[in-house]
Amino acid sequence: MWKKIKDLFAAKTDSLEANASEINQSSAVVSLAAEEEAEDSGPNLSTLIRTHLAPVLRADGFTGSGRSFRKNHTDWLFVLSLETSRAGNAFALHVGIQPKFAPDTLGKPVDAKKLKVQLCEFRRRISSTTKDQWWEFEANEESMTTALQAAAKVYVEYMRPLVHAVCGEPSVFAQISLQDFSVKAMGFEGFATDEGRLALATARYLVLHGEPEKARAFANHGLQHVGISVGLQRDFEDLLQLLDQKPGHDSMEQ
């Protein structure tokens, strides 16, 4: 049974239905190479990141350099990138949270070294509100430093608690009760997700950690919030079918 459940987690989903608009947003962002080319004179934003943002991220277990960082937890992968506007005078911090026990939004197995924010199950631009936040700066070191320090402060106040909650022992995914469950209660308000997709991640997490009955309850709850997503409904039904199977000879195969 457990082997089949692991195989299910690697199966392709229709996450593109819910996330196509978010992926298309990436076309409006200047590529990292283009951004760095634009910095061939004057203060270098990437250099200032090392001083004013990277240490804050490293304190939470992120690794990386330049404008891309990631945190590779046992069950979760966090990907954080600094995006610059087309005008080159503002940036945002785009973060993705991907369960490593589930496929990415293209239905592919997670590659911890290559996964981009746009393909993570949960994504948002870090903000002090539920809306995207951009920090403007002028082409001088003082202005860039002020913007980076302000962004780091917002990360510490509004994103760090979620990083700790997801990766904690126990994780918020283990602690949450069905009665208290909601996108807001889980700390995912503002992310590109809904109650159905978050319920699926929670159910899968609970199966992975040996709580099949609680997982079944979340899967049944999620079925009530699938909307028009046929693929999401199928994911829940397949998971419930496997949970309902009686343990057999191969139920404990790894």
Residue, then its C-alpha position, 0 to 999 in steps of 0.5 A: m500500500w505504501k509503495k502505491i501511495k508513493d507512486l501516487f505522489a509522483a503521478k501527474t496532476d492538473s495543477l496547470e489549471a489553477n496555476a497557468s496565470e501565475i506561470n504566465q506572470s514570469s514572462a513579465v520579469v526580467s531574466l537574471a542574465a539581463e538584470e546582471e548585464a544592466e548592472d555593469s556600471g554603478p552599484n550592483l544590487s546582487t552584491l548588496i544582497r550578500t550583505h543585507l538580505a542573504p544573512v537573514l535567509r541563511a539564518d533560516g537554513f537557506t543556501g544560494s547566492g546572487r538572487s536565488f536561494r533555497k532551503n532543502h528540508t526533509d519534506w519541503l523545498f523552499v525556493l526564493s528569488l529576487e525579481t526585478s521589474r522591467a523598468g529596473n527600479a523595483f524588486a520583489l521577493h518571490v517565494g515558492i514552497q513545494p512538498k517533496f512528497a508530491p509532484d511539481t505543478l507540471g506533474k514532474p518529480v521534484d528536483a531540489k536543485k533545479l525547481k523554479v518558484q513558478l513550478c512550486e505548489f504554493r507561491r507568492r511574492i512576500s508581502s506585509t499584506t495579502k497583495d504583492q509587494w515591490w520595493e522601489f530603489e534608485a541607482n545608488e547604493e544608499s537607495m538599494t540598501t534601504a530597499l533591501q533592508a526593508a524587504a529583509k524586515v518584511y521577510v522576518e516579520y511575515m515569512r519567517p514564521l511560516v518557514h518555522a511552522v512548516c519545518g517545525e517539529p511538529s509541523v503545522f501540517a501535523q498540528i492542524s485539526l480539521q475543525d481549525f483548518s483553513v488557508k488563513a489558519m495554516g499561514f498560506e493567505g496570499f499564496a496561489t492556493d485554495e482550501g482544496r489544494l492545501a487539504l491535498a498537501t495536508a492529507r499527503y503529508l499525514v499519510l507520509h507520517g503514518e496518520p491515515e485516519k486523519a489523512r482520510a478526513f482531510a481528503n474527504h474535506g478536500l473533495q468538497h473544495v475541488g471546484i471545477s478541477v477534475g484532476l484535483q478531484r481525481d487526486f483525492e479519490d485515488l488517495l482515498q481508494l488507497l487509504d481504504q485498501k486493507p493492508g496486504h503483503d506489499s503494504m509495507e514495501q518501501 
